[in-house]
């Protein structure tokens, strides 16, 4: 059994380092979790993150969620975006439900080559714009 240290700055909150020690998440991961909006601690007057009991519970249940379903933080962050961004949710749903359709002007035998050319052009544009 893992024994976690009891570290308290005051009776109701922990600093990021104390929360990291208590939860097993690193301070860097706690910042990442906050950036994704999954657990957003309150802030002190000086801007320090302050983790309360509710934040610690969310971090514990987040770990349970990840472990229980074999998913990563990025997937949970994306799920949150789907809940909060109806345009994104609609676009993803539409893509999942769509069926590939060959353009009428492209012969069935040429469809693969036509798609490859489109992808190569996109890659060329991406390389050109990144340099």
C-alpha positions as CSV (number, residue, x, y, z in Angstrom):
1,X,0.0,0.0,0.0
2,X,1.3,3.5,-0.9
3,X,1.4,6.0,1.9
4,X,1.1,9.5,0.7
5,X,2.7,12.3,2.8
6,X,0.4,14.6,4.7
7,X,1.4,18.1,3.6
8,X,-0.7,21.2,4.3
9,X,0.0,24.9,3.9
10,X,-3.2,26.0,5.6
11,X,-6.3,24.1,6.6
12,X,-8.0,24.2,3.2
13,X,-5.4,24.4,0.3
14,X,-2.2,22.9,-1.0
15,X,0.4,24.5,-3.3
16,X,1.2,22.9,-6.6
17,X,4.2,21.1,-5.2
18,X,2.2,19.9,-2.2
19,X,-0.6,18.8,-4.5
20,X,1.9,16.9,-6.7
21,X,3.3,15.1,-3.6
22,X,-0.1,14.2,-2.4
23,X,-1.6,13.1,-5.7
24,X,1.4,11.5,-7.5
25,X,1.0,13.9,-10.5
26,X,4.1,15.9,-11.2
27,X,3.8,19.7,-11.0
28,X,4.3,19.8,-14.8
29,X,1.4,17.4,-15.3
30,X,-0.8,19.5,-13.0
31,X,-0.1,22.5,-15.1
32,X,-1.0,20.5,-18.3
33,X,-4.2,19.3,-16.7
34,X,-5.0,22.9,-15.8
35,X,-4.2,24.1,-19.4
36,X,-6.7,21.5,-20.7
37,X,-9.3,22.8,-18.3
38,X,-9.7,19.5,-16.6
39,X,-8.9,20.7,-13.1
40,X,-8.5,24.4,-12.6
41,X,-7.3,25.3,-9.1
42,X,-8.0,28.7,-7.5
43,X,-5.2,31.2,-7.3
44,X,-3.7,33.1,-4.4
45,X,-3.5,36.9,-4.4
46,X,0.1,36.4,-5.7
47,X,-1.0,34.1,-8.4
48,X,0.0,30.8,-6.9
49,X,-2.1,27.7,-7.6
50,X,-4.1,26.6,-4.6
51,X,-5.5,23.1,-4.7
52,X,-8.5,22.4,-2.4
53,X,-10.2,19.1,-1.4
54,X,-12.4,19.2,-4.5
55,X,-9.4,19.6,-6.8
56,X,-7.7,16.7,-5.2
57,X,-10.8,14.6,-5.6
58,X,-11.0,15.5,-9.3
59,X,-7.3,14.6,-9.7
60,X,-7.9,11.2,-8.0
61,X,-11.0,10.5,-10.1
62,X,-9.3,11.6,-13.3
63,X,-6.6,9.0,-12.6
64,X,-9.3,6.4,-12.0
65,X,-11.0,7.4,-15.3
66,X,-7.7,7.1,-17.3
67,X,-6.7,3.8,-15.7
68,X,-10.3,2.4,-15.8
69,X,-10.8,3.1,-19.5
70,X,-7.3,2.9,-20.9
71,X,-7.3,6.5,-22.2
72,X,-4.8,9.3,-22.0
73,X,-5.1,12.9,-20.8
74,X,-5.2,14.2,-24.3
75,X,-8.2,12.1,-25.1
76,X,-10.0,13.4,-22.0
77,X,-9.0,16.9,-23.0
78,X,-10.4,16.4,-26.5
79,X,-13.7,14.9,-25.0
80,X,-14.0,18.1,-22.9
81,X,-13.5,20.2,-26.1
82,X,-16.3,18.2,-27.8
83,X,-18.6,19.0,-24.9
84,X,-17.8,22.7,-24.9
85,X,-17.4,23.4,-28.6
86,X,-20.6,22.5,-30.5
87,X,-19.0,23.4,-33.9
88,X,-16.2,20.9,-33.3
89,X,-18.6,18.3,-32.0
90,X,-20.8,18.7,-35.1
91,X,-17.7,18.5,-37.4
92,X,-16.4,15.3,-35.7
93,X,-19.8,13.7,-35.7
94,X,-20.3,14.5,-39.4
95,X,-16.9,13.1,-40.3
96,X,-17.6,9.9,-38.3
97,X,-20.9,9.4,-40.0
98,X,-19.7,10.2,-43.5
99,X,-19.0,7.8,-46.2
100,X,-16.2,8.3,-48.8
101,X,-17.7,9.4,-52.1
102,X,-15.7,9.3,-55.3
103,X,-16.1,12.5,-57.3
104,X,-18.1,11.8,-60.5
105,X,-15.5,13.2,-62.8
106,X,-12.8,10.8,-61.4
107,X,-12.8,7.2,-62.8
108,X,-12.9,4.4,-60.2
109,X,-9.5,3.2,-61.4
110,X,-8.0,6.7,-60.9
111,X,-9.5,7.5,-57.5
112,X,-6.5,6.3,-55.5
113,X,-4.0,8.2,-57.5
114,X,-6.2,11.3,-57.4
115,X,-6.4,11.2,-53.6
116,X,-2.6,10.6,-53.3
117,X,-1.9,13.7,-55.5
118,X,-4.2,15.8,-53.2
119,X,-2.3,14.6,-50.1
120,X,1.1,15.2,-51.7
121,X,0.0,18.8,-52.6
122,X,-1.1,19.3,-49.0
123,X,2.2,18.1,-47.7
124,X,4.1,20.3,-50.1
125,X,2.1,23.3,-49.0
126,X,2.7,22.5,-45.3
127,X,6.5,22.1,-45.9
128,X,6.6,25.4,-47.8
129,X,4.7,27.3,-45.2
130,X,6.8,26.0,-42.3
131,X,10.1,27.0,-43.8
